[in-house]
Amino acid sequence: MAQQAAIPAIATVAPARPRPRWVRLVVYATLTLFALFYLLPVYVLMINGLKSFQEVSLSRMWVLPSSFSLDSFAKAYGKLAPNFANSVRLVIPATLVTALLGSVNGYILAKWKFRGADLLFPLLLFGMFIPYQSVLIPLVQFLQRAGDALGLSLYGTIPGLALVHIVYGIPITTLIFRNYYASVPTELIEAGRIDGAGLAGIYRHVVLPLSLPAFVVVLIWQFTAVWNEFLFAVVITNNPAQQPITVALQNLAGSQIVEWNVQMAGALLAALPTLLVYVFLGRYFLRGLLAGALKG
């Protein structure tokens, strides 16, 4: 009995009580209302894109069409199709090259410390805060002179615009990869060094296979930024045959007659690629953002 009395009592933790059903219903109803409010622009674009030119008006923009027609979408697609192809030609190399450069920069800054690295990283991030408007004139002059010196057509072309997006995308992609690689155990890098791998070998065989979450974040981020960008596109691609879809969408506005139905159908078509990316890859985007959130 004395031994039994000496044994301390084991504390028991009461299980958490489930929330009442009405609380969950209120939460779900609130989230549903927020989602519907967020989707209102898509609703307006869709219903007005399905209207005829005679039926569309600002006073009836919320009203459903009396008869559904895809003529506005067909007309908008006919005008935007060449520029849609230009945007694809722009966004693929700009996104892939920026992601690769950001990955290499983040790997070196996170795992290969060198003299001046702590100064170089803030200076590199400073590029994120430079307003686009402040560099337009020197940027155009640089593209013209660099193109003439190299014998290339940079100003007014898709390759030149892609180069601009690559340079402007390096700071944010470097930041994302650097924070992600900071969470990679240093022991893996040391093991690679012991096996005789150098900087490039460790990156290729150790770091790169672990980089999928960060690459997903960067690719989605950069794809969205490049696809939706307008200022650089309208300034640098002065040739209508080279302009991406955002500039062509702005050109749908007529000088005297504004076809609201065609414009809204075109806006929905232009937004469709980024919308689909976030619908199908949004959960991977959030997982990638959280993957390197504990260190860095």
PyMOL commands that set and color helices and strands:
alter all, ss='L'
color gray80, all
select helices_A, chain A and resi 2-6+21-38+40-49+58-60+71-111+117-129+132-150+158-182+186-194+199-210+212-228+231-236+240-242+245-251+260-291
alter helices_A, ss='H'
color red, helices_A
deselect
rebuild
show_as cartoon
